[in-house]
Amino acid sequence: MKIYGVPLSVHTRKVIVAARLKGIPFELETVIPVIPGNPPSNWREISPTGLIPAIEDQGFRLADSTAIVAYLERKHPTPALLPADDREYGAALSLDAWAGSELFRGVIHPLFHNQIVAPKIRNVQGNQVMIDAAKNKAAPEAFAYLESLDPEGYLVGGKLTIADIAVVSNLILFNYLGYRIEPRFPKLNAYFRRHLEEPALSGALGDEKPFVDQMGLDRSFLQ
Ligand SMILES: N[C@@H](CCC(=O)N[C@@H](CS)C(=O)NCC(=O)O)C(=O)O
């Protein structure tokens, strides 16, 4: 299977971690949509939205991290990342969608865009108002919600699911960008630290080191 994307992307990491957990061999083809001219010329045929990740599996192309994880789940059912219980299944997908909007769109995307993409790739100044809103309002609101879920080991059904992978993947980029989960969210912080020890995740984080270093991101939270 080929995964198109870049390892430090929140949504590409979801697919990489799912593949690692399920023992699915893959090769990564680096596609960085925020770099003009980087994606291959047929990119929209592979990813209709232009976003990463997408996969190609024996001639079958699929885009969107959640769709890809659901597809991999059908082909390689163990370990299950989508719970068997009806309600837990719904809850895991709901949290995955919440992470995509409230964590990624609300917090990570504005921070990444204005701290990295604008100044380092597009050579324009980032928007400090957007950075402050993401950091001071959207992030604490999202973290307070997660803290209210009492995140012990896992968010849904006492087992690792797509919900944990999505949430933790966003928290990793938050840390790479130089931020830390504040002490007022102790359960969330402990949850995050525990997941960093998970071998599939720590293996993926090891593989992304060259990209992280190249972008000048902050890996100190991993020491
Ligand atoms: N719902 C999509 C979201 C994908 C997404 O937002 N990907 C980001 C990187 S994590 C992207 O491609 N950004 C490039 C851009 O905004 O041009 C999924 O789950 O795959």
The ligand as an SDF file (V2000), in Angstrom:
LIG
                    3D

 20 19  0  0  0  0  0  0  0  0999 V2000
  -10.8980   15.1720    6.5250 N   0  0  0  0  0  0  0  0  0  0  0  0
   -9.5680   15.0710    5.9630 C   0  0  0  0  0  0  0  0  0  0  0  0
   -8.7370   16.2780    6.3860 C   0  0  0  0  0  0  0  0  0  0  0  0
   -7.3780   16.2440    5.7320 C   0  0  0  0  0  0  0  0  0  0  0  0
   -6.5710   17.5140    5.9780 C   0  0  0  0  0  0  0  0  0  0  0  0
   -7.0840   18.5470    6.4270 O   0  0  0  0  0  0  0  0  0  0  0  0
   -5.2770   17.3960    5.6630 N   0  0  0  0  0  0  0  0  0  0  0  0
   -4.3690   18.5220    5.8180 C   0  0  0  0  0  0  0  0  0  0  0  0
   -3.0550   18.0740    6.4640 C   0  0  0  0  0  0  0  0  0  0  0  0
   -3.2740   17.3500    8.0620 S   0  0  0  0  0  0  0  0  0  0  0  0
   -3.9800   19.0710    4.4550 C   0  0  0  0  0  0  0  0  0  0  0  0
   -3.9400   18.3550    3.4660 O   0  0  0  0  0  0  0  0  0  0  0  0
   -3.6630   20.3780    4.3980 N   0  0  0  0  0  0  0  0  0  0  0  0
   -3.1760   20.9740    3.2080 C   0  0  0  0  0  0  0  0  0  0  0  0
   -3.9130   22.1860    2.8010 C   0  0  0  0  0  0  0  0  0  0  0  0
   -4.7070   22.7090    3.6300 O   0  0  0  0  0  0  0  0  0  0  0  0
   -3.7110   22.6330    1.6550 O   0  0  0  0  0  0  0  0  0  0  0  0
   -8.9360   13.7530    6.4300 C   0  0  0  0  0  0  0  0  0  0  0  0
   -9.3190   13.2600    7.5010 O   0  0  0  0  0  0  0  0  0  0  0  0
   -8.0770   13.1980    5.7190 O   0  0  0  0  0  0  0  0  0  0  0  0
  1  2  1  0
  2  3  1  0
  2 18  1  0
  3  4  1  0
  4  5  1  0
  5  6  2  0
  5  7  1  0
  7  8  1  0
  8  9  1  0
  8 11  1  0
  9 10  1  0
 11 12  2  0
 11 13  1  0
 13 14  1  0
 14 15  1  0
 15 16  2  0
 15 17  1  0
 18 19  2  0
 18 20  1  0
M  END
$$$$
